[in-house]
Amino acid sequence: VERPSVRASLGLIVRSLIAGLVGGGGELPVPPLLDFFGVPIVNTTMDEAVDWIAGRVALAPGSSPMRKGEKALLAFVNPDCLNIAYTHARYRAVLQQAARVLPDGIGVKIGCRMRGLGLAANVNGTDLFPRLCERAARDGFSLFLLGARPGIADLVAENMRARHPGLKIAGTQHGYFGPDEEDAIIARINASGAAVLLVAFGVPRQELWLADHHAALTPPVRMGVGGLFDFYSGRIPRAPLWLREIGLEWVWRLIQEPGRMWRRYLLGNPLFLYRVWKQAR
């Protein structure tokens, strides 16, 4: 397993965090497309990302089955996702073939700065979701929520309908089902007429599942959203806004779930930055 030395890792992550958080050094070029380990990432803003989703929905010919090429997989990647893609060839291939991959988190911003590039915005799924719900309520298209523990997606639907009157949640389904149930669930998703399918299975399972069932699914836009449902169901509280604004939401997550998150952040983040350093060389 490729690993930087502990001393080198700590020095790298501390220097990079300082650079990423305090900035300096003048304006950096902001290219329209970023490349981390062969994964193309669209360097865009939150508003443009929501407009893009709404635009793809508007292009769909009603609720009829989509013609080949009109279905769009949207993915979000943070350092943990990119670490997985670094060694997981099939997941990396799915990201390479996705309609769009968006940058999630301070780690990607720091990685950009290490390469002398600017990140237009942190376009993470958790912050995009309420904006998407607002746009869906305004434009009249519907969402289907698939994944998480039993009851969680139902709570998300209830909470978001209360926050965004007129929002249409076409259906919900928990993620604890077997292969023998997949055909029936896919049929229900398609029959719901949902324009956007959100899948919360975790990375990379959600992206691989969407790729496996790309042809069978009819919603014009589908995206993997990780643990998003846990936040909007109220099961797990999000970090305070001030902590999110300075890019330290990961510290909050680590404090909340240290047993599950310590490897991702304390080992994964330095490994990601080390790999970016190698790529930059």
N, C-alpha and C positions, 0 to 999 in steps of 0.2 A: 504494500500500500504506500502510495506516495505521500510523504509527510515532511513539511519543513521542520527544522529544529524548533524546540520550544522557545528558545531565546530569540531566534529570528522571527518567529511568528508573533510573539508579543511586541517586539520592536516595530514590526511592520504594521500591525493592527493599531497600535497606539499612534504612530506617526500619521497613518492614513485617516484615523478617526479625527484627529486634530485638524488635518488639512480639509477633510470633508465637512466638518462642522463650522470651522471658523472662516473657511474660504481664503481669499487673498490671491494675489498673483495675476489680477486682471481678468478680463473676460476670456472664457475658453470657447473654442468653436463648438457649435451644437449641430452635429451631422444629423440628417434625417433618419439614418439607420446605424445601429450599433451592432458590433459582433463580439460576443463572448463565447469562446470555445466552439465556434462554428454555429452558434445560435443567433439568428438575426432578430434584433429587437428594435421595434419602431420607437423612435425618440420623439415623443409627442406630448400633448397636454391632456389633462383630464376632460376638458370640454370637447376637444376634438375627438377623443376616444368615444365619448357618448354620442356625438354626432355621427360617427362612423357606424356604430351599432344601429342607431335609428335609421341611417341611410340604407344599410343592408336589409333591414326589416321592410322598409318602404319599397325596395326593389322586388320583394317576394310577390309572386302572383297569387294573392289571396291565401287560402289555406290549402291549395292544391299541392301535390308533391313537387318538390323543387327539381329543376333541371340540373343536370350535372354541372358543377362549377359554381353554383349559386349558394351552396351551403358554406358557412364560414365557421371555422374553429378559432376561437380567441383564447389565448393563454397568457397567464401572468407568471413572471419568473423573478425570484429573489435569489440571493446567494446559495441557499440550500438547493433550490431547483437546479441552478446552474452547476452545482457540485454533482448532483445526480446525473445531469445530462452529460457531464464530462466523461463518465464511465459507462453510462447506460445508453448503448447505441440506438435502441429502438425508440426510447423516449426522445433522444436528441433528434432522430429522424422525424418524429411526429411534430416537434417544435419547428423544424426546418420547413415542413410542409404546411404548417398552420397559416391561416389567412393573416393573422397578426399575433405577435408576441409583444407584451407590454412590460415595462420595467417596474419592479416592485421593491421599494425599500432603500434605506440609506446605504446599504452595502453596494448596490449597483451604482449609486452616485459616487461613492468613494472609488469604486473600480474605474469609473469614467475619468475621475480626476487623476488617478494614477497613470492613465494613458493620455493625459492632456486634453481631455474632451469634457464638454458640458452636458449635463442631463437636463432636458427640457422640464421634466416634472416627474414626481414619484406617482406613477399611475397604477396604484394597487387596487385590487378588487374590492377590498373592504371599504375604501372611501368612494369607489366608483358606484357601488351598489345602490345607495340611497339616491344618487343622481340619476341612475338608470331607472329606478322606480318612479321618480318624479317625471322623467321624460316619457315613460310608458303610460303613466296616468294621463299625461297631457295629450299624447299622440294616439292613445287608444289601443296599443298593442299589449299582449299578455306575456306572462312569465310562467315557467314551470320549474319548481324547486325539487331537485332530486339529490338525496344523500343525507348524511348525518344519522344520529340515533333516532329511534322511533319517537315521534312527537315533536322533534326539533323543527323540522321544516314547516309543520303546521303553526307553530308559535311564530316563526319568521313571517309567514303569510299574514297572520292576525296582526302582528305589530306593524308591518309595513302598510297594510291596508288602512290602519288607523292613522298612520303618519301621512299617507298620500291618498286622500279620498279619490275614488274613481279607479284606483289601481286594480288591474285584473290579474289575479293569480289563477292560471288555468288549471293547476293541479299541484299536488305535493306527493312525495314518496320518499320514505326513509331508505337508507342505503344498505340495510341488513336483509338482503335477499340473495337467493341462490341462482345459479345458472339456469335452472329449470323455470324460473320466473321471469327471465329477461324478456322473452318474446311478448308476454302479456303486458309488461311494464312499458316496453317500447311502443306497443300498440296504443296504450292509454295516453302516452305522451303525444303521439301523433294525432290521436282523435281529439285531444284537448284543444288543438288549434294554436298552441303556444308559439309565439314568434321567437322567444329567447329561452333556451334551456340552460339552467345553471346546475352544475354537477359538483357536489361536495364529497368526493371520495378521498381526497388527499393526493399528493403528487408522489409518483407519476401515474397511479392507478386511474385517476379521473381522465387524464389525457389519453391513456392507452385504451380505456373503455370507449371513449368518444371516437377514437380512430377505428376501433374494431367495428363499431356500429354506425359509422359515418353514412353508409349508403341507406341503411334502414330508417334512420331518424329523419324527420321532415322539418323540424324547426329551422328556419334559415340561419339563426345564430345560436351557437352553443359554446359554452365556456366552462372551464374548470375553476372552482372558486375556493378550494381548500377548506379551511375552518371558518369561513365567513358566516355560515348559518349559526354557529355557536355564539358569535357576537350578537347577531341581530335577533336571536331568540331570547337573549338575556342570560344564557347559561354561563358565559364567560364575559366579564366586563372589559371594555377596551381601556387602554391607557388614557390618562388625562390629555386633553388637547395640547397643552404646552409641551408635554413629553413627546407627543407625535410630531409636533411642529419642528422640533430640533433633531428628529430622526432617531430617537431612543425608545421607540415603542418595543423594540426587541428586549430591552432590559426589563420592562414591565412583564412581557410574556415569560421571560426567564424566571422572574420572581414568582409568578403565578403557578407555573408548571415546571419546576426545576428538574424533576425526574425525567420528563419527556423532552425538554428543550435544551438541556445543558450541552449535549453533543452537537446539536445544530449550531448553537451560537458560540460556545467556548472553543470548540474544535473546528466546526465548519466554517465560521467566518474567517479565521486566520488562514485556513486551507484555501478558501476562495481567493483571498487577497494574494496569497503566494502564487496561485495559478495565474491570476491576472498579471502579476509582476513578471512571471515567466513569459506570458503572451506578449507583454509590452516590450520585452527585450528583443 
